[in-house]
Amino acid sequence: MKFLRKFAALFLILVLSMSLFGCKKEVAAPQKNYNGIELVYYKMFDDSDTMQPIINDYVVKHPGLKIRYRKFTDFNEYESLILNEMAEGEGPDIFSMPNTWFASNYKKLTPVPETYGTPKDFASTFVDVAYKDLVRGDADGVEKIYGVPMYVDTLALFYNKGHFEDRIPQSGRPSATWEGIKEDVYLLNKPSEYPGLFDVSGIAMGRVDNVSRALDIWYLLLLQNGANFYNENMSRVVFASRSADYPALSAMDLYTSFSDASTKNFSWNEMSTENYLGKEIEVFANGSVSMIIGYSYYYQQILDYISKIKGSDKSFVSKDMVKIAPIPQIYDPNVSTQKRVAYANYFAEGVSRNSENADIAWDFLLFLSNKKNLQNYNAVTHRPASRRDLIDEQSKDPVYGVFATQVGYAESFPIVNDGVFAKVFTNLITKANENGANLAELVKAQDELSKLLPSTGLLTKIVPQTAK
């Protein structure tokens, strides 16, 4: 049976002529029998109702093929299961993992077969951050594609339109820069009768407690301030290394200023929540904070909470007052020549190195990520485009369009160990809240994270094909 499966996979290379991501004309493969071939697909968050229609579409064209789909909601359980199963030579054929995971784990994957397309095809089809995250050098330094994204999400600024019209009618919306946001926060704050507290806080930001995506905002500010997180081959963490302007120190000063009582833009409030959806989402929905930072799925979560408390004695924001603006920048994007930076966070699909049907699995992923299927996926999930040819269309969406407009200038960097990174940076920000931003503490955190990296580095130097 194993021989027959391997023969079927090899046969597919000969009969399948669909090129990578539809960059060339698609030619349907001859009909054949796929009896005995089953692909196992693990994925986070997406219900089978979302994925099954696409799976069924593919299976109909491949008689006898089975694709068994399993959804997960607990990422720690999910990651542990996959890594444990892979260590035993088993596990799913296809699974999705965070974009930050690929640089340190791509050797666990089977790359796209060369006959299906090239990194150049990938770069012309998907946005730049996906290329940087998912295309890696193999052992010989040759670029290979290890993942394909169904979407690319970014942090954006959610704001209460009513608060802005009431307190800052001159603009009616948030500033485009962080310096402007500081001024907005000062004007939006409504102090409480109790010293140091606010009836309405301008923004949920400045600490790690009670802000769901505090570390992602910190990563965003590192990138916007121009900090390089690693050296060239990922053998050392260097974000706090000495430089002319200490970008990491500037990022920490900015982040913690919103929880520093000595600053004009101090706006920190201890948030009391039901932990229904998470921290700042609830206080935004009840009108206690004017701005929060989050991903595209925050919008539906905000509406869900409004629906939950509607009809109770609790206050809530009107749906038409929930607006979304691009993430603020260091420099004014309307006049500056400096590049804009948004922070990307998404899952991408890959094929396990243990899969006996890797070629079929990749053919399915190329089908999954074609324009039509990702249009349908976006219609259901509202997750923003990963494909360049969908950006214009999705940018016109009156609610989610902001996220589509940001994917072109989105950036990220690898996170080698989520748990250790979270612990190190939580401690770092907490100390900065207590004692102010400190370069020595930044360097200490940098050195602690460097211990996670091998001295030889995690990245292989890319060898130009013409040089081989």
Number of C-alpha atoms within 10 A of each C-alpha: 8 9 9 11 17 16 12 21 19 15 13 18 16 10 14 18 18 20 19 28 25 18 16 12 10 13 11 11 14 11 10 13 11 16 13 13 19 18 20 16 20 20 23 18 11 14 14 14 9 13 17 14 13 18 18 13 13 18 16 11 14 17 13 14 17 19 19 13 18 17 15 15 12 10 14 11 10 18 16 11 14 16 14 12 14 17 12 9 12 15 21 22 26 27 24 21 21 17 26 22 19 23 22 17 13 24 15 17 21 23 24 25 17 13 13 19 19 18 18 12 16 22 17 15 22 24 23 19 22 27 21 15 23 25 22 25 18 19 12 11 15 16 21 20 24 28 29 28 26 25 25 27 25 28 26 23 18 26 23 27 22 20 22 22 13 11 15 16 12 9 10 15 19 26 19 18 16 18 16 15 19 22 15 22 22 18 17 23 24 18 14 12 9 8 7 12 16 19 15 21 27 32 30 28 28 27 22 21 14 20 20 19 19 23 17 18 23 24 22 23 25 23 24 22 20 16 22 17 22 18 12 15 13 21 18 22 22 20 24 24 16 12 10 5 11 16 22 31 21 17 23 23 18 18 24 24 24 25 20 20 12 9 13 14 23 23 29 25 20 10 16 11 14 10 11 12 15 14 19 26 29 25 25 26 25 18 19 25 30 26 31 23 25 24 18 23 13 17 19 11 17 23 16 16 19 22 14 12 15 15 10 9 7 9 14 21 20 16 14 9 13 20 18 26 20 20 25 24 23 19 18 18 14 8 7 10 9 11 12 20 23 26 28 24 21 19 21 24 24 29 27 26 21 20 21 19 23 25 24 24 25 24 22 18 22 18 21 23 22 17 19 11 17 23 19 14 22 16 12 11 13 22 23 30 32 27 26 17 14 19 20 13 12 23 18 13 13 10 16 20 22 23 30 26 19 26 28 20 16 24 23 22 20 17 19 19 13 12 10 14 17 15 10 16 20 17 15 19 24 17 14 22 21 11 9 15 24 15 17 11 17 22 18 14 19 21 16 14 20 18 12 15 15 11 12 11 15 18 18 18 16 14 14 10 9 5 5 7
